[in-house]
């Protein structure tokens, strides 16, 4: 194993300090970790030696990442079916249930086909295949930020197209 270069040591020395500081500030521990991970990846991809003040760079980059995650959640507030009361579950009973389900599936397929290919791949990968954003990022060769943007775009489109099914 090779020894880390001086530039790597300089930002790495601040990592634990920043991790402790952001755990308390971020709304969720996962948001802070994700933002820190993304900031470090960008630092390494862009060349740590090129950054004059690694501590300031990481601090600002982590703050921006947490803000981006918060904005993303605010735009697309979602609740899982488990969190909803039974009366809030989308359901149709009786003889029209089968017709309703088929129509919803047809409309969903049409709405998915209308999406740009990358948006569709991100949505299907995450929602239907259960992949994480990091796995999708690696599979498609795009950044995690781009995965989040494409997922937001897909959800907004599907929300508009399937609004008639909302109660």
Residue pairs with C-beta under 8 A, 6 or more apart in sequence:
4 12
5 48
5 49
7 47
7 48
7 49
7 51
7 54
8 48
10 48
10 54
11 40
11 43
11 48
11 51
11 54
11 55
11 57
11 58
14 54
14 55
14 58
15 36
15 40
15 58
17 55
18 36
18 55
18 58
18 59
18 62
19 32
19 33
19 36
22 32
22 35
22 36
22 62
22 66
23 29
23 32
25 32
25 66
26 32
26 35
26 66
27 66
27 70
31 65
31 66
31 69
31 70
32 62
32 66
34 65
34 69
34 144
35 61
35 62
35 63
35 64
35 65
35 66
35 68
35 69
36 58
36 62
36 65
38 61
38 65
38 144
38 145
39 57
39 58
39 61
39 62
39 65
40 58
42 61
43 51
43 54
43 57
43 58
43 61
48 54
51 57
68 145
68 148
72 148
72 152
75 152
75 156
76 152
76 155
76 156
81 89
90 165
90 166
90 167
92 100
92 101
104 162
104 165
107 161
107 162
107 165
108 158
108 162
110 161
111 157
111 158
111 161
111 162
112 120
112 123
112 124
112 158
113 120
114 157
114 161
115 123
115 153
115 154
115 157
116 150
116 153
118 140
118 142
118 150
119 150
119 151
119 153
119 154
119 157
120 154
121 136
121 140
122 136
122 140
122 147
122 150
122 151
122 154
123 150
123 151
123 154
123 155
123 158
125 131
125 135
125 136
125 139
126 132
126 133
126 136
126 147
126 151
131 139
133 144
133 147
133 148
133 151
134 144
136 147
137 143
137 144
137 146
137 147
140 147
142 150
